């Protein structure tokens, strides 16, 4: 089976490529990775077709799709990118890809639970209303609508909506959290931290995608993925503090006030925390895995605590490399803390 992974240089792309190689999906040169970003090739465990290119390049996309059996579409402009880039990449790029995928056996689109905004009930199920928060959430809804249109035309498309997934190589907003914990700082929560917030280990997500590729005909639908074992925010953070033994503690705050302040900081471009992060941080946020578990016989192996501790240990093991790496706006780069760095000094 020949597989094309868009976003192949990203956090998920790296884990997919290594997992597939290990589990013999694609022999040498049967896995093609497309990304506009640079590839950290030393982190890939095998031979791959590394293609440097843009998902919006129609001629390139048409050429790559024509030589592959399946596509995993993980390429996306993330929330810190500007509005034009987000919609151009996430919406236009998805449309270009699907327009050239008519002969593909299976296309797996990696969406996000950001499509739900701030849900009114839990657990979230796949048929709940889609209400995007911010440019990223809205762009994901529009891209899903394109997938639905092409699915109705006969294209075999699985749409996956994973919860926030973490693991080795994951930085982004988690690098800020890990930086504060390593230095033993208090961690101010938005609200009390009593809300239940579900994460997902990237290895569980990759395994589910692997199962999906092995069951091409029965997964032509939309599915949630999240940790099965998760606690409220302050409890799983305490598990991480106990592991880190740095002296960090949680600090409850007035959620209404903090959200207003973070909104202002975001608009002034003083903080990397975008609206979906702080608007949902004090709310319950968890999905039901019932649908995908029934169809694929898949269950996540890792709890919230196990996933975040694994990610933190990788951060410690690679601390000097991470701190010497330029800041970015993706999941594999540390983000500039902006005004948060000032608050860190007084915590």
SULMO-V248417 format. One record per residue. N is the residue number from 1. SS is DSSP state (2 for helix, 1 for strand, 0 for the rest). D_LAST is the distance of its C-alpha to the last C-alpha in Angstrom with 1 decimal. Layout:
((N:SS:D_LAST) (N:SS:D_LAST))
This chain:
((1:0:52.4) (2:0:51.0) (3:1:47.5) (4:1:45.7) (5:1:41.9) (6:1:40.5) (7:0:36.9) (8:0:37.9) (9:0:35.4) (10:0:32.4) (11:2:30.3) (12:2:32.9) (13:2:35.8) (14:2:35.0) (15:2:34.8) (16:2:37.9) (17:2:39.9) (18:2:39.2) (19:2:39.8) (20:2:43.0) (21:2:44.3) (22:2:43.6) (23:0:45.4) (24:0:48.2) (25:0:47.7) (26:0:49.2) (27:0:50.9) (28:0:50.4) (29:0:50.2) (30:0:50.2) (31:1:46.5) (32:1:45.8) (33:1:42.3) (34:1:42.0) (35:1:38.9) (36:0:38.3) (37:0:35.5) (38:0:36.0) (39:0:36.6) (40:0:34.8) (41:2:38.2) (42:2:37.4) (43:2:35.3) (44:0:38.3) (45:0:40.6) (46:0:44.0) (47:0:46.2) (48:0:45.3) (49:1:46.7) (50:1:43.7) (51:1:44.5) (52:1:42.6) (53:0:43.1) (54:0:42.1) (55:0:42.6) (56:0:44.0) (57:0:46.8) (58:2:49.7) (59:2:52.1) (60:2:49.7) (61:2:48.6) (62:2:52.2) (63:2:53.2) (64:2:50.4) (65:2:50.9) (66:2:54.6) (67:0:54.3) (68:0:51.9) (69:0:52.5) (70:1:49.0) (71:1:45.9) (72:1:42.3) (73:1:40.7) (74:0:37.0) (75:0:36.7) (76:0:34.4) (77:0:32.5) (78:0:28.9) (79:0:26.9) (80:0:25.4) (81:0:29.0) (82:0:30.9) (83:2:33.1) (84:2:36.3) (85:2:35.3) (86:2:34.0) (87:2:37.3) (88:2:39.5) (89:2:38.2) (90:2:37.5) (91:2:40.5) (92:2:43.1) (93:2:42.4) (94:2:42.9) (95:2:46.1) (96:2:47.5) (97:2:46.8) (98:2:48.5) (99:2:51.4) (100:0:52.2) (101:0:51.6) (102:0:54.8) (103:0:56.1) (104:0:52.9) (105:0:53.2) (106:1:49.6) (107:1:46.6) (108:1:43.2) (109:1:40.7) (110:1:37.0) (111:0:35.6) (112:0:32.4) (113:2:31.5) (114:2:30.0) (115:2:33.6) (116:2:32.9) (117:0:30.2) (118:0:29.0) (119:0:31.7) (120:0:33.3) (121:0:34.3) (122:0:33.5) (123:0:34.4) (124:1:35.1) (125:0:38.5) (126:0:40.0) (127:0:42.1) (128:0:39.3) (129:0:39.0) (130:0:37.3) (131:0:35.1) (132:0:33.0) (133:0:29.7) (134:2:29.3) (135:2:31.6) (136:2:30.9) (137:2:31.7) (138:2:34.8) (139:2:36.0) (140:2:35.8) (141:2:37.9) (142:2:40.4) (143:2:40.6) (144:2:41.3) (145:2:44.0) (146:2:45.6) (147:2:45.5) (148:2:47.2) (149:2:49.9) (150:2:50.8) (151:2:50.6) (152:2:53.2) (153:0:55.3) (154:0:55.5) (155:0:52.7) (156:0:51.0) (157:1:47.3) (158:1:44.6) (159:1:41.4) (160:1:38.3) (161:1:35.3) (162:1:32.6) (163:0:29.2) (164:0:26.3) (165:1:27.3) (166:1:25.4) (167:0:26.5) (168:0:27.0) (169:0:26.6) (170:0:24.4) (171:0:21.5) (172:1:20.8) (173:2:18.0) (174:2:17.6) (175:2:17.0) (176:2:13.7) (177:2:12.8) (178:2:14.3) (179:2:12.6) (180:2:9.1) (181:2:10.9) (182:2:12.9) (183:0:10.2) (184:0:9.0) (185:0:5.6) (186:0:5.4) (187:1:7.8) (188:1:8.6) (189:0:12.3) (190:0:15.0) (191:0:16.8) (192:0:17.2) (193:0:17.6) (194:0:21.2) (195:0:22.8) (196:1:24.7) (197:1:23.9) (198:0:26.3) (199:0:25.8) (200:1:28.7) (201:1:29.2) (202:2:30.8) (203:2:33.5) (204:2:34.5) (205:2:34.8) (206:2:36.9) (207:2:39.1) (208:2:39.8) (209:2:40.8) (210:2:43.0) (211:2:44.7) (212:2:45.2) (213:2:47.0) (214:2:49.2) (215:0:50.2) (216:0:51.1) (217:0:53.1) (218:0:51.2) (219:0:47.8) (220:0:48.8) (221:0:46.2) (222:1:42.5) (223:1:40.3) (224:1:36.8) (225:1:34.8) (226:0:31.8) (227:0:30.7) (228:0:32.9) (229:0:30.5) (230:0:27.1) (231:0:25.0) (232:1:22.5) (233:2:19.2) (234:2:17.1) (235:2:20.0) (236:2:20.4) (237:2:16.6) (238:2:17.0) (239:2:20.0) (240:2:18.0) (241:2:15.4) (242:2:18.5) (243:2:20.1) (244:2:17.3) (245:0:16.8) (246:0:13.5) (247:0:11.8) (248:0:9.7) (249:0:10.1) (250:1:10.7) (251:1:9.7) (252:0:12.8) (253:0:13.2) (254:0:16.4) (255:2:17.8) (256:2:20.3) (257:2:18.0) (258:2:15.4) (259:2:18.5) (260:2:20.1) (261:2:17.2) (262:2:17.0) (263:2:20.8) (264:2:20.8) (265:2:18.4) (266:2:20.7) (267:2:23.8) (268:0:22.7) (269:0:21.9) (270:0:18.3) (271:0:16.8) (272:0:18.4) (273:0:17.9) (274:0:21.5) (275:2:23.0) (276:2:24.1) (277:2:20.7) (278:2:19.0) (279:2:22.3) (280:2:22.9) (281:0:19.5) (282:0:20.1) (283:0:23.8) (284:0:26.0) (285:1:27.1) (286:0:29.7) (287:1:33.2) (288:0:36.4) (289:0:37.8) (290:2:41.2) (291:2:43.0) (292:2:42.2) (293:2:42.5) (294:2:46.0) (295:2:47.1) (296:2:45.7) (297:0:45.4) (298:0:41.8) (299:0:38.9) (300:0:35.4) (301:0:34.8) (302:0:31.1) (303:0:28.6) (304:2:25.2) (305:2:23.6) (306:2:26.2) (307:2:25.7) (308:2:21.9) (309:2:22.1) (310:2:25.0) (311:2:23.1) (312:2:20.1) (313:2:22.6) (314:2:24.4) (315:2:21.2) (316:2:20.9) (317:2:24.6) (318:0:24.6) (319:2:21.4) (320:2:23.2) (321:2:25.5) (322:2:22.7) (323:2:20.8) (324:2:24.3) (325:0:25.2) (326:0:25.1) (327:0:22.8) (328:0:24.8) (329:0:25.0) (330:0:26.4) (331:0:25.3) (332:0:26.1) (333:0:24.0) (334:1:20.3) (335:0:19.3) (336:0:18.0) (337:0:14.5) (338:0:15.4) (339:2:13.1) (340:2:10.5) (341:2:10.2) (342:2:9.3) (343:2:6.5) (344:2:5.3) (345:2:5.7) (346:2:3.8) (347:0:0.0))
